[in-house]
Amino acid sequence: MSRVCQITGKKVISGNNVSHSNKKTKRTFKPNLKIKRFYVPEWDEWVVLKVSAAGLRTIDKKGVYQAMVDAAKDGNLNRW
């Protein structure tokens, strides 16, 4: 499960580098991932998640426990 956000499900996608002459070569777009520790008060323990910057904003908005529940429902978080 490398380079995948555990909250939002963002992952590496491919696209093209486009030169000035409009010549195209393949490249990858990588998500902005961070490995962060979060305290879950419902469980009274710390969890380590690999989250993107958008995932951090989601956690700030919903809270870490609700964000993890929603991610598990979407299939993004297969293990706590």
N, C-alpha and C positions, 0 to 999 in steps of 0.2 A: 504494500500500500504506500509506495513512495510517491512523493510529490502530489498528494491529494489532500485537500482540506477536509478534515473530519466533520466540520460543521456545515459548510456550504456545498461540498462535493466538487469544488473547482479542481481542475487537473490540467496537465500539459495538453495544449492543442497545437496543431501545426498550421503553418501558413507560408507565405512567400516573402523573401526579401525582394524588393523591386528597385532596380538600379535606375540611374538617370536615363539610360537608353531603353528602359522598360523591360530589361532582361530579368527573368524571375528565377530564383533559386530557393530551395526549401529552407525553412527555419522553424524553430519551436518557440511558443509563447509559454513561459513558466509562471505559475501563480506565485504571488508574494507570500510565501509560507514562513511562519514562525513557530518554534516549539515553545509552548508556554505552559506554566503550571497554574491551575485554577483551584480555588478552594470551593468545595460544594458543601454549603451548610446543611443541606438535607441529609447528607451522608456523614458529615463531620470528618471529611478527609480531603486530601489533595488529589487531583487528577492531572495528568500530563496529556495535552492535546497538540496536534499539529494543525494549526489554523492559519487561514489567510487573513489579510488585513480586513477584508469584508466580513470574515467570520468573527473577528474581534469586535467589529461594530455591531454585529448581530448579538453577540454575547452581552455587550454593553446595553443593548436595547431590551432583550428578553430576560437576561439573567443566564448564568451558566447551566443551571439544571434544566430549565425549559428549552434552551437551545440544544442541549444534548438529547432531550426527549424527542424534539422535532427532527433532529438529524437521524436518530435511530429509526423513526417512522419512515423517513425518506430513503433509508438504506445507506446513508453516508457514514454512519458511525456503527461499525459492527462489533466493536468491543469498547468497554468503558476504559 
